[in-house]
Amino acid sequence: MKDYLFLFRGGDMSKLSPEEVQKHNQKWVDWVNNLSKAGKFKGGEPLEKEGKVVNGSKKIVTDGPFAESKEVVGGYLIVLAKDLKEATEIAKDCPTHEINGSTEIREIAHMM
């Protein structure tokens, strides 16, 4: 089994009612719980909106990230899968797609 990083971008919950937001959040909890029960979940968390960016050889620090909202990384998971094909199939069930979000799937290249 290999480790895969799922990066979640975008998604728009601004048009959802408070009840719909709660329902959507429960879908996330259920999805992650199911991955955990299947032995596929290693970790992950949502990310706060504010942060800093360190850029270039001069290490210039700016507030950020300020990408378009559809490009902002909102969270991540580390998932176990036998290959990229299986990881992609797992990602298709992610609740973020219901609100027009996207999932980037990358195999983690372990250095040691």
Backbone hydrogen bonds, N-H to C=O, Kabsch-Sander energy under -0.5 kcal/mol:
donor,donor_aa,acceptor,acceptor_aa,energy
2,K,81,A,-3.1
4,Y,79,V,-2.7
5,L,106,R,-3.6
6,F,4,Y,-0.5
6,F,77,L,-2.9
7,L,5,L,-0.6
7,L,104,E,-2.6
8,F,6,F,-0.5
8,F,75,G,-2.5
9,R,7,L,-0.6
9,R,102,S,-2.5
10,G,69,S,-0.5
10,G,72,V,-1.5
11,G,100,N,-0.6
12,D,99,I,-2.2
13,M,11,G,-0.5
16,L,13,M,-1.6
21,V,17,S,-2.5
22,Q,18,P,-2.2
23,K,19,E,-2.2
24,H,20,E,-2.6
25,N,21,V,-2.8
26,Q,22,Q,-1.9
27,K,23,K,-1.6
28,W,24,H,-1.5
29,V,25,N,-2.0
30,D,26,Q,-2.8
31,W,27,K,-2.6
32,V,28,W,-2.7
33,N,29,V,-2.5
34,N,30,D,-2.4
35,L,31,W,-2.2
36,S,32,V,-2.5
37,K,33,N,-2.6
38,A,34,N,-1.7
39,G,36,S,-1.7
40,K,35,L,-2.9
41,F,35,L,-0.8
42,K,78,I,-3.1
43,G,78,I,-1.2
45,E,76,Y,-1.0
47,L,74,G,-3.1
51,G,64,G,-1.1
53,V,62,T,-2.6
55,N,53,V,-0.5
55,N,60,I,-2.2
59,K,56,G,-1.6
60,I,55,N,-2.1
62,T,53,V,-2.3
64,G,51,G,-1.8
71,E,68,E,-2.6
72,V,68,E,-0.9
74,G,8,F,-3.4
74,G,72,V,-0.5
75,G,8,F,-0.9
76,Y,45,E,-2.0
77,L,6,F,-1.7
78,I,43,G,-3.1
79,V,4,Y,-2.9
79,V,77,L,-0.5
80,L,40,K,-3.2
81,A,2,K,-2.2
87,A,83,D,-2.3
88,T,84,L,-2.5
89,E,85,K,-2.0
90,I,86,E,-2.3
91,A,87,A,-2.2
92,K,88,T,-1.4
93,D,90,I,-1.4
94,C,91,A,-2.0
97,H,94,C,-1.4
98,E,95,P,-1.5
99,I,96,T,-1.2
100,N,97,H,-1.3
101,G,96,T,-2.7
102,S,9,R,-2.6
104,E,7,L,-2.8
106,R,5,L,-2.3
106,R,104,E,-0.5
108,I,3,D,-2.7
109,A,107,E,-0.6
110,H,108,I,-1.0
